[in-house]
Amino acid sequence: MLICKGPEKQTENFQSTVIFVLRNINTVFPAFQIYKGIAYHGRSGQGPESEWRRTRDEYFQSSLIQWKEMILWWKNADYYKIGLYLPYEDLVDTESGPNLVQRLADQLHLAGFDVAPSKDIPCIWYRMVKEEWKVNDALWDYTPKYTKEQYNYSLHELEKIMALIKDDDELTEILRKYKVDIEENTSFEKSWENRSAHQ
C-alpha cells in the first residue's frame, strides 16, 4: 500500500521558502476537468456541456473549500514560508509575465540553482507562454457557466479568505483580482438537473 506523506512530514527534504502557484477557482476548476478527461478518458478537449454542468453542481463547492484550505494551510504553515506567489493569470499575461518569470528566477537563484541571465528572461517567457496559449485555444470549445448560487458562494468564500489574510498585501491583491474577475466575467445558467432520475 502506497502512503503519501504530506509536506509537513518532509521538511528535511525541502527548503523552507516555497513558490506558491495558484489560479482563480472559477477557471482552474473547469481546466482541471478538461485535463482529467484528457488523462483518463482519451479526450482532446472539453467534455460535453451537460457533463460539465453535472460535475460543476456536484463538486464545485467542495473543490472551492479545498482550494481555500490549501491557500490558508501554506499561508499559515509553521516550517514553510511563501517566498513568491505565482498566479497563473499573471504568468500568461503579456505585461506581467516576463517580470514574474524574472522574480521566479531570482527565487530559484537564492535557493542555489543556476538560472538564465536576465536578458534572456523575456525570450524564455515567450517560448513557454506561446505553447500555453496554443493549448488553451485548442482545448476550450465553450465557456463554462455557473449558477447564481455558485457565483455568490465564490465571492463569499473569497471575502472570507481575504479577511483571514489581510496582513498579506500581495496575496490579498491576487484574491481581489480574482473576485473582480468573477464579478465581471462569470457566465450564468440554471443548475443542472438529473432528468433521468425523474423518469
Secondary structure, DSSP 8 states (H G I E B T S, - for coil): ------GGG-GGGS-SEEEEEE--HHHHHHHHHHHHHHHHH--SS---HHHHHHHHHHHHHHHHHHHHHHHHHHHH-SS-EEEEEEEHHHHT-TTTHHHHHHHHHHHHHHTT-----GGGHHHHHHHHHHHHHHHHHHH-SS---B-HHHHHHHHHHHHHHHHHSTT-HHHHHHHHHHHHHHHHH--B------GGGG-
